Amino acid sequence: MKKKWVGGILSALILATVTSCASSGALQNQDLLKQSSLDIRQHRLSEAQAILDRLRTTLPDNPAVWNNLATVAFLQKNYPLALAMMDNALSLRPTNPDLRMNKARLLLAMGHNESARILLRRMIRLRPWPKGYRILLAIAEKRTGHREASRILFEEMIANHPDDTLAQKYLSSFSTPDNNIPPSGPKTTP
């Protein structure tokens, strides 16, 4: 009887060790993902890239890894690679509004204004709109020649947020032809 009890404790200990290792690994991966985001924000791109290359193999189904890889590639001005990484993220979560907006930011930065506009117009049914959605849509509308739609969006933004300097700059640009203020690139997650 004593032998069964020891075997049961040993089995429970092995199970607890395996479980805690798995949990610890997942926690460690999430910490690494957060560290990659911090490294990106502090423009330590090689450090972020090293972490993300490791996470790409341990968390291949995590769209945040691919999003952050896209951000690093964008900041390194490797736009085709950034677009490929963003498409990987979206293949995992095709309806995620934040990933869609990051792709729109990337497309706008690459000068693919009509593609960005189409992507953003498909999101128009989302309520509430994710933060930054209206300004991206207004920029895409303006760049594709839909000036009136763009102007209306900027006026609505300023009516709701009078201190929005980017919206003010864009709205004032309607008096000067072909003045395009570039949007920022993709945002990191988490």
FIFI-695321 format. One record per residue (C-alpha): residue number from 1; x negated, y negated, z. Coordinates in steps of 0.5 Angstrom, whole numbers, plus 500, padded with zeros to 3 digits. Example, Ala and Ser with C-alpha at 12.3 -4.5 7.8 and 13.67 -1.06 7.14 Angstrom:
2
<1, <475, 509, 516>>
<2, <473, 502, 514>>
END
This chain:
190
<1, <500, 500, 500>>
<2, <494, 495, 502>>
<3, <491, 496, 495>>
<4, <498, 494, 491>>
<5, <498, 488, 496>>
<6, <491, 486, 494>>
<7, <492, 487, 486>>
<8, <499, 483, 487>>
<9, <494, 477, 490>>
<10, <489, 478, 485>>
<11, <494, 478, 479>>
<12, <497, 472, 482>>
<13, <490, 468, 483>>
<14, <489, 470, 475>>
<15, <495, 468, 473>>
<16, <495, 461, 477>>
<17, <487, 460, 474>>
<18, <490, 461, 467>>
<19, <496, 457, 468>>
<20, <492, 451, 472>>
<21, <486, 452, 466>>
<22, <491, 451, 461>>
<23, <495, 445, 464>>
<24, <488, 442, 466>>
<25, <486, 443, 458>>
<26, <492, 439, 456>>
<27, <491, 434, 461>>
<28, <484, 433, 459>>
<29, <486, 433, 452>>
<30, <491, 427, 454>>
<31, <486, 424, 457>>
<32, <481, 424, 451>>
<33, <487, 421, 447>>
<34, <488, 415, 452>>
<35, <480, 414, 452>>
<36, <480, 414, 444>>
<37, <486, 409, 444>>
<38, <481, 405, 449>>
<39, <475, 406, 445>>
<40, <479, 403, 439>>
<41, <482, 397, 442>>
<42, <474, 396, 445>>
<43, <472, 397, 438>>
<44, <468, 403, 440>>
<45, <469, 407, 433>>
<46, <464, 412, 433>>
<47, <466, 414, 440>>
<48, <473, 414, 438>>
<49, <472, 418, 432>>
<50, <468, 423, 436>>
<51, <473, 424, 441>>
<52, <479, 425, 435>>
<53, <475, 430, 431>>
<54, <475, 434, 437>>
<55, <482, 433, 438>>
<56, <484, 434, 431>>
<57, <482, 442, 432>>
<58, <485, 442, 439>>
<59, <491, 438, 438>>
<60, <492, 439, 431>>
<61, <500, 438, 431>>
<62, <500, 432, 435>>
<63, <501, 426, 431>>
<64, <498, 421, 436>>
<65, <491, 424, 434>>
<66, <492, 423, 427>>
<67, <495, 416, 428>>
<68, <489, 414, 432>>
<69, <484, 417, 426>>
<70, <488, 413, 421>>
<71, <487, 407, 426>>
<72, <479, 408, 426>>
<73, <479, 409, 418>>
<74, <483, 403, 417>>
<75, <478, 399, 422>>
<76, <472, 402, 418>>
<77, <476, 399, 412>>
<78, <477, 406, 409>>
<79, <484, 405, 407>>
<80, <485, 412, 403>>
<81, <483, 416, 409>>
<82, <487, 412, 413>>
<83, <493, 413, 409>>
<84, <491, 420, 409>>
<85, <491, 421, 416>>
<86, <497, 417, 417>>
<87, <501, 422, 412>>
<88, <499, 427, 416>>
<89, <502, 424, 423>>
<90, <508, 423, 419>>
<91, <508, 430, 416>>
<92, <509, 432, 424>>
<93, <514, 427, 426>>
<94, <517, 424, 419>>
<95, <523, 420, 422>>
<96, <518, 417, 428>>
<97, <519, 409, 427>>
<98, <513, 407, 430>>
<99, <509, 412, 425>>
<100, <513, 409, 420>>
<101, <511, 402, 422>>
<102, <504, 404, 422>>
<103, <504, 406, 415>>
<104, <508, 400, 413>>
<105, <502, 396, 416>>
<106, <497, 400, 413>>
<107, <501, 399, 406>>
<108, <501, 392, 407>>
<109, <494, 391, 408>>
<110, <492, 395, 402>>
<111, <497, 391, 398>>
<112, <502, 396, 397>>
<113, <507, 391, 398>>
<114, <513, 394, 395>>
<115, <512, 401, 398>>
<116, <511, 398, 405>>
<117, <518, 394, 403>>
<118, <521, 401, 401>>
<119, <519, 404, 407>>
<120, <521, 399, 412>>
<121, <528, 398, 408>>
<122, <529, 405, 409>>
<123, <529, 404, 417>>
<124, <534, 398, 417>>
<125, <539, 403, 420>>
<126, <535, 403, 426>>
<127, <538, 400, 432>>
<128, <534, 397, 436>>
<129, <529, 396, 431>>
<130, <522, 397, 434>>
<131, <518, 391, 436>>
<132, <515, 388, 430>>
<133, <519, 391, 425>>
<134, <523, 385, 423>>
<135, <516, 381, 422>>
<136, <513, 387, 417>>
<137, <520, 387, 413>>
<138, <520, 379, 412>>
<139, <512, 380, 410>>
<140, <514, 385, 405>>
<141, <520, 382, 403>>
<142, <516, 375, 401>>
<143, <510, 379, 398>>
<144, <515, 383, 393>>
<145, <518, 376, 391>>
<146, <524, 377, 395>>
<147, <523, 370, 398>>
<148, <530, 368, 401>>
<149, <531, 375, 405>>
<150, <524, 374, 408>>
<151, <526, 366, 409>>
<152, <532, 369, 413>>
<153, <529, 374, 417>>
<154, <523, 369, 419>>
<155, <529, 364, 421>>
<156, <532, 369, 425>>
<157, <526, 371, 429>>
<158, <524, 363, 430>>
<159, <532, 362, 433>>
<160, <531, 368, 438>>
<161, <523, 367, 439>>
<162, <522, 360, 438>>
<163, <514, 361, 440>>
<164, <513, 366, 435>>
<165, <507, 363, 432>>
<166, <506, 368, 426>>
<167, <513, 367, 424>>
<168, <512, 360, 425>>
<169, <506, 360, 420>>
<170, <510, 365, 415>>
<171, <516, 360, 415>>
<172, <512, 354, 414>>
<173, <508, 358, 408>>
<174, <515, 357, 404>>
<175, <513, 350, 402>>
<176, <506, 352, 400>>
<177, <506, 357, 394>>
<178, <502, 364, 395>>
<179, <500, 363, 402>>
<180, <500, 370, 405>>
<181, <498, 371, 412>>
<182, <495, 379, 413>>
<183, <499, 383, 418>>
<184, <494, 387, 423>>
<185, <493, 394, 421>>
<186, <496, 401, 425>>
<187, <497, 401, 432>>
<188, <494, 406, 437>>
<189, <498, 411, 441>>
<190, <499, 412, 446>>
END
